[in-house]
């Protein structure tokens, strides 16, 4: 009988009225002897369901109560393919939960759980790639997953930054692609730490003053630039990628443990030198070893004597670079040039932005007592020598091959 059943909500403690728990409870009734009768949990649920069925015809109020309860146990979700178009960025390394939150914040899905549940039901959801997507507001979770899996919705604005490009060169490349003025990249680059470079990177073991430059920290790779990206956000992305790659390599720890006490920053400088001088990937580590031997070994001047440092200085002052044959003695030994090839020790900063193989070469170079090297063929392969006499023989081979 309906009068033996009641649909009710428990009031919260301390007299809070009007705020109720969602659920069904058995009404407390008294027997003729003043004792309360109680039923099991299963009986309570069955009674509640029966009450709902019977109350179904009473009117909208009863249905509203049922709707509130059912929403508690179901996931809020939209129906259909959505309304107005909107763009959403799926960041590198984003988990399904991160994607769900990004979509929810953009008004695409009604709740993060709607997307998470739909992704769990779609085995292809693990194939969703980072990037910026055109989607629609108020999409069902299922349609949102489908939209992110459709590469036609992915906004492609790819840009490849080659290994060994200087920061100035990268700014120009980025400006050409994005139409953001070079000056905005230069301004953003003035504070590397604000772009995400940890302060500890700017330390040297040789006692030289550190010039806190962004040079070396803009990792070369192919990037997809989101629409309306700023100069600062683009450089932050490149720095973040650098930190990810060096972290995966354990670059800083291994350098400090294995490279005789030099700092990771000094090894980064060596990686940039190798990137500039080596003609092949196979020679990157050997060139790094030459740099270490010249600066920290028994090389007479303990200097680099690499023309690439001079050209880096030329670029920094807006002057055209020169080949080794074109360089005059005043070019090579200009006392005003902080990147002078005769300068004792390493130069003030990296001279470009090295790639992964160059970083690996500087972190773990092959053993060798080489002090000299020269390219000996048109494929860029170099011959390495321990003595100057051996170097002269290698130079003769280079002349015969027409590369010197």
C-alpha positions as CSV (number, residue, x, y, z in Angstrom):
1,X,0.0,0.0,0.0
2,X,1.2,3.5,-0.8
3,X,0.5,4.8,2.7
4,X,3.0,2.2,4.0
5,X,5.7,3.7,1.9
6,X,7.4,7.1,1.9
7,X,9.9,8.8,-0.4
8,X,12.0,11.1,1.8
9,X,15.4,12.8,2.2
10,X,17.4,13.0,5.4
11,X,18.0,16.5,6.7
12,X,21.5,17.3,7.6
13,X,22.5,17.6,11.2
14,X,22.4,20.8,13.3
15,X,19.0,21.9,12.0
16,X,20.1,22.7,8.4
17,X,16.8,22.6,6.6
18,X,16.1,22.6,2.9
19,X,19.4,20.8,2.1
20,X,19.0,17.1,1.6
21,X,21.0,14.0,0.7
22,X,20.0,12.4,-2.6
23,X,18.7,8.9,-2.0
24,X,15.9,6.9,-0.7
25,X,15.4,6.0,3.0
26,X,12.8,4.0,4.8
27,X,10.5,6.1,6.9
28,X,10.6,5.6,10.6
29,X,7.3,4.3,11.8
30,X,6.1,3.5,15.4
31,X,4.2,0.3,16.3
32,X,1.4,0.3,18.8
33,X,3.9,-0.6,21.5
34,X,6.1,2.4,20.7
35,X,8.8,0.3,19.1
36,X,10.2,1.1,15.7
37,X,10.0,-1.4,12.9
38,X,12.9,-1.6,10.5
39,X,13.6,-3.3,7.2
40,X,16.7,-4.5,5.4
41,X,18.6,-2.4,2.8
42,X,17.2,-4.5,0.0
43,X,13.6,-4.0,1.2
44,X,14.2,-0.2,1.4
45,X,15.5,0.0,-2.1
46,X,12.6,-2.0,-3.5
47,X,10.1,0.0,-1.5
48,X,11.7,3.2,-2.9
49,X,11.5,2.0,-6.5
50,X,7.9,0.9,-6.1
51,X,7.1,4.3,-4.7
52,X,8.7,6.0,-7.7
53,X,6.7,3.8,-10.1
54,X,3.4,4.6,-8.2
55,X,4.3,8.3,-8.0
56,X,5.1,8.4,-11.7
57,X,1.5,9.5,-12.5
58,X,1.2,12.1,-9.7
59,X,2.9,14.9,-11.7
60,X,6.0,16.8,-12.7
61,X,7.1,17.3,-9.1
62,X,7.7,13.6,-8.5
63,X,9.5,13.2,-11.9
64,X,11.8,16.2,-11.0
65,X,12.7,14.4,-7.8
66,X,13.6,11.3,-9.8
67,X,15.6,13.3,-12.3
68,X,17.7,14.8,-9.5
69,X,18.5,11.4,-8.1
70,X,19.3,9.8,-11.5
71,X,21.7,12.6,-12.3
72,X,23.6,11.7,-9.2
73,X,24.3,8.2,-10.6
74,X,24.9,9.2,-14.2
75,X,27.6,11.2,-16.0
76,X,26.6,14.7,-17.2
77,X,27.0,14.6,-21.0
78,X,25.8,16.5,-24.0
79,X,24.0,14.9,-26.9
80,X,25.1,15.2,-30.5
81,X,28.0,16.7,-32.4
82,X,28.0,20.2,-30.8
83,X,27.4,23.8,-31.7
84,X,29.8,26.6,-32.3
85,X,33.4,25.9,-33.3
86,X,36.2,26.3,-30.8
87,X,39.9,25.4,-30.7
88,X,41.5,23.3,-27.9
89,X,45.2,22.5,-27.4
90,X,46.2,19.0,-26.4
91,X,49.6,19.5,-24.8
92,X,52.6,17.2,-25.2
93,X,52.4,14.3,-22.7
94,X,48.8,15.1,-21.8
95,X,46.9,12.2,-20.2
96,X,43.3,11.4,-20.9
97,X,42.3,13.2,-17.7
98,X,44.3,16.3,-18.9
99,X,42.5,16.2,-22.2
100,X,39.2,15.9,-20.5
101,X,39.9,18.9,-18.3
102,X,41.0,21.0,-21.3
103,X,37.8,20.1,-23.2
104,X,35.6,20.8,-20.2
105,X,37.2,24.2,-19.6
106,X,36.6,25.1,-23.3
107,X,32.9,24.2,-23.0
108,X,33.3,21.2,-25.3
109,X,32.1,18.4,-23.0
110,X,29.6,18.7,-20.2
111,X,31.9,17.0,-17.7
112,X,35.5,15.7,-17.7
113,X,34.1,12.2,-16.8
114,X,32.0,12.2,-20.0
115,X,35.2,12.3,-22.1
116,X,37.1,9.9,-19.8
117,X,34.3,7.3,-20.0
118,X,34.1,7.7,-23.8
119,X,37.9,7.4,-24.2
120,X,37.8,4.2,-22.1
121,X,35.2,2.7,-24.5
122,X,37.3,3.6,-27.5
123,X,40.5,1.5,-27.8
124,X,41.9,4.1,-30.3
125,X,41.8,6.9,-27.8
126,X,45.5,6.1,-27.0
127,X,46.3,7.4,-30.5
128,X,45.2,11.0,-29.8
129,X,48.2,13.2,-30.6
130,X,49.3,16.5,-29.1
131,X,48.4,19.6,-31.0
132,X,45.6,22.1,-31.5
133,X,42.2,20.9,-32.7
134,X,39.1,22.4,-34.2
135,X,36.2,21.0,-32.2
136,X,32.7,22.2,-31.2
137,X,31.1,23.3,-28.0
138,X,28.6,21.1,-26.3
139,X,29.7,17.8,-27.9
140,X,29.0,14.4,-26.4
141,X,32.0,12.7,-24.9
142,X,31.9,10.1,-27.6
143,X,31.9,12.7,-30.4
144,X,34.7,14.6,-28.7
145,X,36.9,11.5,-28.7
146,X,36.1,10.9,-32.4
147,X,36.9,14.5,-33.2
148,X,40.4,14.3,-31.6
149,X,41.1,11.1,-33.5
150,X,40.3,12.7,-36.8
151,X,43.5,14.4,-38.0
152,X,41.5,16.6,-40.3
153,X,40.5,18.5,-37.2
154,X,44.2,19.0,-36.2
155,X,45.5,22.5,-37.0
156,X,48.9,21.9,-38.6
157,X,51.3,24.8,-38.3
158,X,54.6,22.9,-38.2
159,X,58.1,24.4,-38.1
160,X,61.4,22.6,-38.1
161,X,64.3,24.2,-36.2
162,X,67.6,22.6,-37.5
163,X,70.4,21.6,-35.2
164,X,73.1,24.1,-34.8
165,X,71.0,27.2,-35.5
166,X,71.9,30.2,-33.3
167,X,69.3,32.0,-31.2
168,X,69.3,34.9,-33.6
169,X,68.8,32.6,-36.5
170,X,65.9,30.8,-34.7
171,X,64.2,34.2,-33.9
172,X,64.3,35.0,-37.6
173,X,63.0,31.6,-38.6
174,X,60.1,31.9,-36.0
175,X,59.3,35.4,-37.1
176,X,59.0,34.4,-40.8
177,X,56.6,31.5,-39.8
178,X,54.5,33.3,-37.2
179,X,54.8,37.0,-38.4
180,X,55.7,37.9,-34.8
181,X,58.4,40.6,-34.9
182,X,62.0,39.4,-34.2
183,X,62.2,42.1,-31.5
184,X,59.5,40.3,-29.5
185,X,61.5,37.1,-29.5
186,X,64.6,39.0,-28.5
187,X,62.8,40.7,-25.7
188,X,61.4,37.5,-24.4
189,X,64.8,35.8,-24.5
190,X,66.4,38.5,-22.2
191,X,65.3,36.5,-19.2
192,X,66.0,32.8,-19.7
193,X,64.9,31.9,-16.2
194,X,61.4,33.4,-16.9
195,X,61.3,31.0,-19.9
196,X,61.9,28.0,-17.7
197,X,65.7,27.6,-17.6
198,X,66.5,26.6,-14.0
199,X,69.0,28.9,-12.3
200,X,71.4,26.0,-11.5
201,X,72.1,25.6,-15.2
202,X,74.0,28.9,-15.2
203,X,77.0,27.7,-13.2
204,X,80.6,27.1,-14.3
205,X,83.4,25.2,-12.6
206,X,86.2,27.3,-14.2
207,X,85.4,30.5,-12.3
208,X,84.4,32.5,-15.3
209,X,81.4,34.8,-15.1
210,X,78.3,33.4,-16.7
211,X,76.4,35.3,-19.3
212,X,72.8,34.2,-18.8
213,X,71.9,33.7,-22.4
214,X,69.1,31.7,-24.0
215,X,71.7,30.3,-26.4
216,X,71.9,26.5,-26.2
217,X,68.5,26.0,-24.5
218,X,66.2,26.3,-27.6
219,X,66.0,22.7,-28.6
220,X,66.1,22.0,-32.3
221,X,63.1,19.9,-33.5
222,X,59.8,20.1,-35.4
223,X,57.2,22.1,-33.5
224,X,53.5,22.6,-34.1
225,X,52.8,26.2,-33.1
226,X,49.3,26.8,-31.8
227,X,47.3,29.7,-33.3
228,X,47.9,33.1,-31.6
229,X,51.0,31.8,-29.8
230,X,53.2,34.5,-28.3
231,X,56.9,34.8,-28.7
232,X,57.3,34.0,-25.0
233,X,55.1,30.9,-25.2
234,X,57.0,29.5,-28.2
235,X,60.4,30.0,-26.6
236,X,59.0,28.4,-23.4
237,X,57.9,25.4,-25.4
238,X,61.4,25.0,-26.8
239,X,63.1,25.4,-23.4
240,X,60.7,22.8,-22.0
241,X,61.6,20.4,-24.7
242,X,65.3,20.9,-24.0
243,X,64.7,20.1,-20.3
244,X,62.8,17.0,-21.2
245,X,65.5,15.7,-23.6
246,X,68.4,16.4,-21.2
247,X,66.4,14.9,-18.4
248,X,65.8,11.7,-20.3
249,X,69.6,11.6,-21.0
250,X,70.5,12.3,-17.4
251,X,72.7,14.9,-19.0
252,X,73.4,17.0,-15.9
253,X,74.1,14.1,-13.5
254,X,76.3,12.2,-15.9
255,X,78.4,15.2,-16.8
256,X,79.1,16.0,-13.2
257,X,79.9,12.4,-12.4
258,X,81.9,11.5,-15.5
259,X,83.5,14.6,-17.0
260,X,86.0,15.5,-14.3
261,X,83.9,18.0,-12.4
262,X,83.0,20.4,-15.1
263,X,79.5,21.8,-15.0
264,X,76.5,20.8,-17.2
265,X,76.7,24.4,-18.7
266,X,80.3,23.9,-19.8
267,X,79.3,20.5,-21.4
268,X,76.5,22.3,-23.2
269,X,79.0,24.8,-24.6
270,X,81.1,21.8,-25.8
271,X,78.0,20.2,-27.4
272,X,77.4,23.5,-29.4
273,X,81.1,23.5,-30.5
274,X,80.8,19.9,-31.7
275,X,77.5,20.7,-33.5
276,X,79.2,23.5,-35.3
277,X,82.4,21.7,-36.2
278,X,81.5,18.1,-36.9
279,X,80.7,17.2,-40.5
280,X,78.9,14.0,-39.6
281,X,76.9,12.7,-36.6
282,X,79.5,10.0,-36.1
283,X,82.2,12.7,-35.5
284,X,80.2,14.7,-32.9
285,X,81.7,12.9,-29.9
286,X,85.2,13.0,-31.3
287,X,85.0,16.8,-31.8
288,X,83.7,17.1,-28.3
289,X,86.7,15.1,-27.1
290,X,89.1,17.5,-29.0
291,X,87.5,20.5,-27.2
292,X,87.9,18.9,-23.8
293,X,91.5,17.9,-24.6
294,X,92.4,21.4,-25.8
295,X,90.8,23.3,-22.8
296,X,91.4,20.8,-20.0
297,X,94.3,18.7,-21.3
298,X,97.9,19.5,-22.2
299,X,97.3,21.7,-25.2
300,X,99.8,24.5,-25.0
301,X,97.4,27.5,-24.8
302,X,94.5,25.6,-23.2
303,X,92.3,27.4,-25.7
304,X,89.8,26.2,-28.3
305,X,91.4,27.6,-31.5
306,X,88.2,27.0,-33.4
307,X,87.1,29.5,-36.1
308,X,83.4,28.9,-35.4
309,X,83.6,30.9,-32.2
310,X,84.9,33.9,-34.2
311,X,82.0,33.6,-36.6
312,X,79.5,33.4,-33.7
313,X,80.9,36.8,-32.6
314,X,80.5,38.2,-36.1
315,X,76.9,37.2,-36.1
316,X,76.3,38.7,-32.7
317,X,77.5,42.1,-33.9
318,X,75.6,41.8,-37.2
319,X,78.7,41.1,-39.3
320,X,78.9,38.5,-42.1
321,X,80.7,35.3,-41.3
322,X,83.9,34.3,-43.0
323,X,85.6,31.0,-44.0
324,X,88.8,30.1,-42.3
325,X,90.8,31.1,-45.4
326,X,89.1,34.6,-45.3
327,X,89.9,35.3,-41.7
328,X,92.7,37.8,-41.0
329,X,95.0,37.7,-38.1
330,X,93.0,40.6,-36.5
331,X,89.8,38.6,-37.0
332,X,91.3,35.6,-35.3
333,X,92.9,37.4,-32.4
334,X,90.7,40.4,-31.8
335,X,91.1,41.3,-28.1
336,X,87.6,42.9,-28.0
337,X,86.1,39.6,-29.0
338,X,85.0,37.6,-26.0
339,X,84.8,34.5,-28.3
340,X,88.4,35.0,-29.3
341,X,89.8,31.6,-30.5
342,X,93.0,32.2,-28.4
343,X,91.0,32.8,-25.3
344,X,92.0,30.5,-22.5
345,X,89.3,28.1,-21.5
346,X,85.8,27.8,-22.9
347,X,83.9,30.7,-24.5
348,X,81.3,32.6,-22.5
349,X,78.2,30.8,-23.8
350,X,77.1,28.0,-26.2
351,X,77.5,29.2,-29.8
352,X,74.3,27.6,-31.1
353,X,71.5,25.2,-30.0
354,X,72.8,21.6,-30.3
355,X,70.7,18.5,-31.0
356,X,70.4,15.3,-29.0
357,X,73.4,13.5,-30.7
358,X,75.7,16.5,-30.0
359,X,74.5,16.5,-26.3
360,X,75.2,12.8,-26.1
361,X,78.7,13.3,-27.6
362,X,79.6,16.0,-25.1
363,X,78.2,13.9,-22.2
364,X,80.0,10.7,-23.2
365,X,82.7,11.3,-25.8
366,X,84.9,8.5,-27.0
367,X,88.3,8.1,-25.5
368,X,91.2,9.7,-27.5
369,X,94.1,12.0,-27.1
370,X,93.3,14.0,-30.2
371,X,94.1,17.7,-30.4
372,X,93.5,18.2,-34.1
373,X,91.0,17.3,-36.8
374,X,90.2,18.3,-40.4
375,X,87.5,17.3,-42.9
376,X,89.1,15.0,-45.5
377,X,86.2,14.3,-48.0
378,X,83.1,16.0,-49.4
379,X,80.9,13.8,-47.2
380,X,82.1,15.7,-44.2
381,X,84.1,12.9,-42.6
382,X,87.1,14.1,-40.5
383,X,90.5,12.7,-39.7
384,X,91.7,13.2,-36.1
385,X,95.3,13.5,-34.9
386,X,97.2,13.6,-31.7
387,X,100.2,15.5,-33.0
388,X,100.5,18.5,-35.4
389,X,102.7,16.4,-37.7
390,X,99.8,13.9,-38.2
391,X,97.5,16.9,-38.7
392,X,99.6,18.2,-41.5
393,X,99.4,14.8,-43.3
394,X,95.6,14.9,-42.9
395,X,95.5,18.4,-44.3
396,X,97.4,17.1,-47.3
397,X,94.7,14.5,-47.8
398,X,92.0,17.1,-47.5
399,X,93.7,19.2,-50.2
400,X,93.9,16.2,-52.5
401,X,90.2,15.7,-52.0
402,X,89.5,19.3,-52.8
403,X,88.0,20.2,-49.4
404,X,90.7,22.4,-48.0
